Amino acid sequence: MKLKSYYISIKPFTAVLLQIMPLAALFVGTTLFSLHIGAAAAILFSSILMIIQFIKDKSILFFPLFSSLISILFVTIGFITEETFFIKIQTSLFNSIFALLLLMGWSRNYPIMKLFFGKQFSLNHDTWMQLSFRWSLFFTCLAIANEFAWRMLDDEGWVNVKVFIFAPATALFMASLIPLTVKGKIPKQD
């Protein structure tokens, strides 16, 4: 029984650690080479993690897939044009689009978050709606903050903000939603 409880407690830590790996690749690749290389390394790590997830659970997680496809598109454009602008604005565009989708779903009483995370979490409708609204506001703030960051900082400065400010802010925001998520969890029926 202790082994099972250990697995349950370590699983979220491992998940967070795996999400940090693409950011670490972005940081290291940019620091040692360029933003183009860092962004490509981050996509490579994300792809590897999605393949591992698929092998492990035999399912595709739609949010990471959606995020990776957007990243691949903008990094490819960045490589072709030799501009880092496309890599930096993809964060703003992704966050803005996702915020808008979540808000549109929320306004129609349809929780878009459930489409992306319904496999991972079994939550009641009200909780999905609250999460959709709160995440839409957070993504809007991230998009605005990214617009300021990429316009005011060089490539390395922007990566530092993304890794050392945006990522921890996202983790803290996610942690702040744990009580809501736990409260709205639908118990598994045996």
C-alpha positions in Angstrom: 0.0 0.0 0.0 2.9 2.4 0.8 4.3 1.9 -2.7 1.0 2.9 -4.3 0.7 6.1 -2.2 4.3 6.9 -3.1 3.5 6.5 -6.8 0.5 8.8 -6.5 2.5 11.5 -4.7 5.5 11.3 -7.1 3.4 11.3 -10.2 2.6 15.1 -10.2 6.2 15.9 -9.5 7.4 13.7 -12.4 4.8 15.4 -14.7 6.0 18.8 -13.7 9.6 17.8 -14.2 8.8 16.5 -17.7 7.1 19.7 -18.6 10.2 21.6 -17.5 12.5 19.7 -19.9 11.4 21.6 -23.1 11.9 24.9 -21.2 15.3 23.8 -20.1 16.1 22.8 -23.7 15.0 26.3 -24.9 17.1 28.0 -22.3 20.3 25.9 -22.9 19.9 25.9 -26.7 19.5 29.7 -26.7 22.3 30.3 -24.2 24.8 28.1 -26.1 23.7 28.7 -29.7 20.7 30.8 -30.7 16.9 31.2 -30.1 16.3 29.1 -33.3 18.3 26.2 -31.9 16.8 26.6 -28.5 13.2 26.6 -29.9 14.0 23.5 -32.1 15.4 21.7 -29.0 12.3 22.5 -27.0 10.1 21.1 -29.8 12.3 18.0 -30.0 11.9 17.4 -26.2 8.1 18.0 -26.4 7.8 15.5 -29.2 9.8 12.9 -27.3 7.7 13.4 -24.2 4.5 13.1 -26.3 5.8 9.8 -27.8 6.6 8.5 -24.3 3.2 9.5 -23.1 1.6 7.7 -26.1 3.6 4.5 -25.5 2.8 4.6 -21.8 -0.9 5.4 -21.9 -1.8 4.5 -25.5 -3.5 7.9 -25.8 -2.8 11.4 -27.2 -3.0 14.4 -24.9 -4.5 17.1 -27.1 -3.2 20.2 -25.3 0.5 19.3 -25.7 -0.2 18.2 -29.3 -1.9 21.5 -30.1 0.8 23.5 -28.4 3.6 21.6 -30.2 1.9 21.9 -33.6 1.7 25.7 -33.2 5.3 25.8 -32.0 6.5 23.7 -35.0 4.7 26.1 -37.4 6.2 29.2 -35.9 9.7 27.8 -35.4 9.7 26.6 -39.0 8.7 30.1 -40.2 11.4 31.5 -38.0 14.0 29.2 -39.5 12.9 30.0 -43.1 12.8 33.8 -42.6 15.8 33.7 -40.2 13.8 35.9 -37.8 13.3 35.2 -34.1 10.2 37.4 -34.1 8.0 34.5 -35.2 9.3 32.3 -32.3 8.6 35.1 -29.8 5.1 36.0 -31.0 3.9 32.4 -31.1 3.6 32.6 -27.3 1.4 35.7 -27.6 -0.7 34.2 -30.4 -1.1 30.8 -28.7 -2.1 32.4 -25.4 -4.5 34.9 -27.1 -6.1 32.2 -29.2 -6.5 29.8 -26.3 -7.8 32.6 -24.0 -10.4 33.5 -26.7 -11.5 29.9 -27.2 -11.9 29.4 -23.5 -13.8 32.6 -23.1 -16.1 31.8 -26.1 -16.8 28.4 -24.7 -17.4 29.9 -21.2 -19.9 32.4 -22.7 -21.8 29.5 -24.3 -21.7 27.4 -21.2 -19.4 24.9 -22.9 -16.1 24.1 -21.1 -13.4 24.0 -23.7 -10.9 22.9 -21.0 -12.7 19.6 -20.9 -11.8 18.9 -24.5 -8.1 19.2 -23.7 -8.0 17.8 -20.2 -11.0 15.5 -19.9 -8.9 12.4 -20.1 -6.7 13.5 -17.2 -9.4 14.9 -14.9 -13.0 13.8 -14.1 -14.6 17.1 -13.0 -18.1 18.4 -12.7 -19.5 20.9 -15.2 -19.3 23.9 -12.8 -15.6 23.2 -12.1 -14.8 22.9 -15.8 -16.5 26.3 -16.4 -14.6 28.0 -13.5 -11.3 26.6 -14.7 -12.1 27.7 -18.3 -12.8 31.2 -17.2 -9.8 31.5 -14.9 -7.4 30.1 -17.4 -8.7 32.4 -20.1 -7.9 35.4 -17.9 -4.4 33.9 -17.1 -3.7 33.3 -20.7 -4.7 36.8 -21.6 -2.3 38.2 -18.9 0.5 35.9 -20.3 -0.1 37.2 -23.8 0.1 40.8 -22.8 3.2 40.2 -20.7 4.8 38.4 -23.6 4.1 41.3 -25.9 6.0 43.6 -23.5 8.8 41.1 -23.0 9.6 40.4 -26.6 9.4 44.1 -27.6 11.6 45.3 -24.8 14.2 42.5 -24.4 16.8 40.8 -26.6 16.4 37.1 -27.5 18.2 35.8 -24.3 16.3 38.3 -22.1 13.1 37.1 -23.6 14.0 33.4 -23.0 15.0 34.3 -19.4 11.6 35.9 -18.8 9.8 32.9 -20.4 11.8 30.3 -18.3 12.2 32.2 -15.0 9.0 34.3 -14.8 6.3 32.9 -17.1 6.9 29.3 -16.2 7.0 29.7 -12.4 3.9 32.1 -12.7 2.1 29.4 -14.6 3.1 26.7 -12.0 1.9 29.0 -9.2 -1.4 29.7 -10.9 -1.9 26.0 -11.6 -1.2 25.3 -7.9 -3.7 27.9 -6.9 -6.4 26.0 -8.8 -5.7 22.7 -7.0 -8.4 23.3 -4.3 -11.0 24.1 -7.0 -10.0 21.0 -9.0 -10.1 18.7 -5.9 -13.4 20.2 -4.8 -15.0 19.6 -8.3 -13.6 16.1 -8.8 -16.1 13.4 -9.6 -15.4 10.3 -7.6 -14.5 7.1 -9.5 -17.2 4.5 -9.4 -15.8 1.0 -8.8 
